């Protein structure tokens, strides 16, 4: 399939997500250093909470990147910024000055996350579905900014005057965080730390449903090609990862596992049959309708029969571990498809 303008847009989003992951690792490194060098117990405790959030949000970003299904690399300019900040953090700057640089990075990360949602709105509903977990990251980054303002006020007043700032600082910070919760609390999603295999599979199922709708609603062959290209990659990675991770785990609890394997193989064959067909032909959408029926039959059986087996026979921790293994398998498959 040839590249289209919208493929380029999707790749740009993938690059921005890669930028965000690289910056997230830098934020974590900085916070670890601040905690090690900070002598104020109150500030250290707040930094530790922030670090815990950021480590968890690195997992959220990994989930978003895998769900998105398009791989990207950080821009050279982003890598340069990271190298420059790392050099600053190793310099003789005061803790106040280092935290000040960190707050700028946190702002950059917040704006990047918000930009992702705006971009998704104009690229496709399937992209919006894939990056939904970023709601958590975006909210917590904005809350962190308020925390960092408070930390900077304390460190700055001490550095300039040798005295403590006036009382009531943290109350103002908490009020600001509470106000943010009122603004965006309704869109906060479950965190990656809480996400098990059923939630991940449901996200994939939802994205597939959306892509089918987008294909049928589109009349432009280039748009149809774009949506099918994403659907093809998503289902291939999803189905193969399920065969590697999920089905072997549930086989002892579900007597119809072979039927699920057969359904997956049938869908894979249908995808390969459709791939060379001209998206402008009437045959294409007829074949897509057959594919949608097969996929929906498979999803219905999986959600009706396999999901209860996962719920009843695997602990929450085991389901989280399976989710992690599923993400890893999908990511490797996506990388292989990108090279092929």
N, C-alpha and C positions, 0 to 999 in steps of 0.2 A: 504494500500500500504506500502511495506517495505521501510526502509531507504536505500539510496544509497550513494556512495561517494560524488556525486554531491549535494545531499541534504545537506550533511555535509558542503560542500563549501558554499552553499547558507545560511545556518545557521550562518557560520562564518562572512559572509557579513552583515547579520542582526545584529550580535553582534557588529560589527564595527560601524554600523550606530547608534546603541544605545549608544556606546561610544561617538560618535560625538555629539549626542543630549545632553548627560550629560555634556560634555565639553562646549558646546554652552551655556548652562545655567550658567556655571561657568564664562565664558567670560563676559556675560551680568552682572552678579553680580559684578565682578571686576570693569567693566567700570562705573557702577553706583557709586561705592565707590570712584573711582578716580575723577569723576566729582564733587562729594560732597566735596572732600578734596583739589582739585586743585584751586589755586588762580590766575593762569595765564589764562586770558580770551581767548587767541588764542588757547592754548592747550585744554582748556575746550571745546571750540567750535568744535575742531577736534574730541575729545573724544565723544561728543554728536552725531556727524555725524556717528562715528563708532558704537556707541550704537544703533542708529536707524537701521543701516545696520544689526547688529547682531540680533536684535529683529525680524526683517523681515526674516532673514535667519533661525531663529528657526522655523518659519512657513514653510520655504522651506524644511527643514529637516523633519518636520512632513509629508509634502506632499510626499517626497521621501519614507519614511518608509511605509506609507499607500500604495503607488503605488507599492512598492516592494512586499508587501504582505506576508513577512515572519517576524515574530516577534522575537526580541532578547532582552537580558538584558545586561547592561554594565558589563564588566569584573570586577572581584574583584580588580584587579590591578588598573584599571581606577578609581574605587570608592576610592581606597586608595590615589591615586594621588590627586584627587579632595579634599579629606579631608585634606591632607597635605598643599595644596595651600591655602585653606580657612583659615587654622591655620596661615600660613605666612601672609595673608592679614590682619589678626587681630593682628599681632605682631607689634613691634616697628620699623620695617624696614622703611627706607625712601621711599618717593614716587618713586624716581628713582629705588630703588631696587624692589619695588612692580611691577612697570611697566616692569622692566626687566624680572621678572618671568612671567608676562602676555604675553610678546612677545614670550617667549618660548612655552607657551600654544598655542598661535596663530599659531606658526610654526607647532606644533604637529597637530593642526586641519587642516592646509593647506595640510600637507603631507597625512593625513588620507583621505581627499577628493580626492586627486590625485590617491591614492592607490585604492580607490573604482572604479575609471574608468578603471584602469589597470586590476583589478580583474574581472570586468564585461566583459571585452573583451575575457576572457578565460572561463567564466562560461556560458554565453548565451546572445544572442541578446535581449531577453526579459528583462534581467537584465539591459543591457545598456539603453534600452528605459525607464525603471522605474526610473533610477537614473540620467537621463539627467538634471533635474533641479539643480543638484549639481554643474553644470558649473558656475552658478551665485555665489554660496557660495565660490567655489574655487578661482574664480577671485577676489572677494571682500576681501577674507582673505589674498591673496597675496598683494593686494593694502594696506590693513591694516598694514601688516608687514613693508612696506615702510614708512607709516605714523608713526608707532611706533618707527622705527629707528630714525626718526627726533625728536620725542618727547624725546627719551632717550638721544640723543646728547645734547639737550637743558638742560634737567634736570641734566645730568651728568656733563657738563661743569660748571653749576651753583653750583653744590654740591662740586666740586673739587676746583674751583677757586673763586666762588662768583661773577663771571663775565658772560656776555652774550657771546655765541659762535659767530663766524664770520657770517656775513650776507650771504644770498644765500642758506641757508639750505632748506627752503621750496620749492624753485625753483628746487633744485636737487630732492627732494621728488616727486614733480609733474612730472618731467621728467621721473623718474623711473616708476611711475604709468602709464604715457602715453605709455611708452615702453611696459609695460605689456598688455595694451589695444591692441597694435599692434600685440602682440603674440597670445593672446587668445580671442580677442574681437569677432572673427567670431563665437565662440562657446558659447557665453553668451546667456542664455535663458531669457525668460520673468521671472520676479520675482514673488514670491508667492503673493505679495501684489497686483499684477495686474491680477492674475489668477481667472477667473470665472468658473462657473459650466460647461460651454461648453468645456473649455480647459481641465478640469479634465476628463470629459467623453471621449474626443478625445484621451487623453493619455491612458485610459483604452482600448479603441477600438484598438489603435495601438498595444498595448502590446498583446492583444488577437490574432490579425492577425499574429504577429511575432511567438507566441507560436504554432499556427496551422502550420506555415511553418516549424518550428523546429521539430514538431512531424512527419510531412510527409518526411522530409529530413533525419530523424534518422532511423537507422536499428538496433541499439542496444536496446533490450527491456528495459534495465535499463534506458537508456536515454529517451526513449519514455515514460516510466512510470514517470520519473522525470518531463518532460515537461507537461504531462497530469495532474499530481498532482498539479502543479502550475496553470494551466489553470482552473482546477476544482475549486480551492479555489478563484481564481480571479473572475471568472464569477459568482459564488455563492454570493460573497460579493458585487460585482458590481450590480448585478440584484436586490438583496434584498434591498440594499441601495437606488437604484432608486425607487423601490416600496414604500419605506418609505419617501423619501424626494422629488424626482423630479416629479413623476407622479401625486401625489396629488396636487402639486402646479400648474401644467399645465392643469389639467382636465377641468377647466372652460374655457380654451382657445382652447382646442383640442378635437374635438368630437369623435375621434377614440382612446381615451386613453385606453379603455377596451381592444382593440385589442393589444395594446402594452403590457398590463398586461398579456394577454393570451400568447403572444409570449415568454415573459420572463418565464412564468410557464412551457411552453413546453420545453424550453432550459434547465431549471432546471431538469425536468424529464429525458431528454436525458442524461444529465451528470450522474445522478444516475444509469441509465441503463448501461452506458459504464464502470462505475467504477469497477465492479467485473470482467470484461472481461480481459483475458490474453493479455497483450500488444504484445506478440509474434504472436498472431493469426491473420489470414487474416481478420477475422470479426472485429477486433479492429479498423483498419484504415478505413474500410468501414463505420463503425458507426461514426468515427471522421469526415469523409467527409459529412455525413448527418448533423452532429452537426454544422460543419463550414457553411454549406448552411443556416441553421436555424439562426445561430448567425449573419451572414452577412445580411440576409434579415431584421432582427431586427435592426441592426446597420444602414442600408441604410434608413429605414423608420424613425428611430430616428433622424438621421442627416438631412434628407430631410424635415421632418415635425415638429419635436419637437424643434430642434435648432432654427428655425426662430421664434417659439412661445416664446422661452426663450429670444431671442434677442429683440423682438418687445414689449413684455409685462412686462419685468423686467428690472429695472435700473441696471447700472453697480454695484452699491453697493448691490442691492438685489441678483444679480448673484454671487457676492463674498460671501455673507452670505449663499446662498444655497450651494456653494462649500464647505464652512466650515462645514455646517451641513452634507453634503454628506461624507466628510472625516471622521467626527466623527462617523457617522453610520457605515462606512466601517471598521474603526479601531475596533469598538466594535464587529462587526461580525467576523473579523479576529481573535480576541482574543478568541471568543467563539469556533471557529473552531479549534484553536490550543489546546484548553482544551479537546474538544470532542475526 
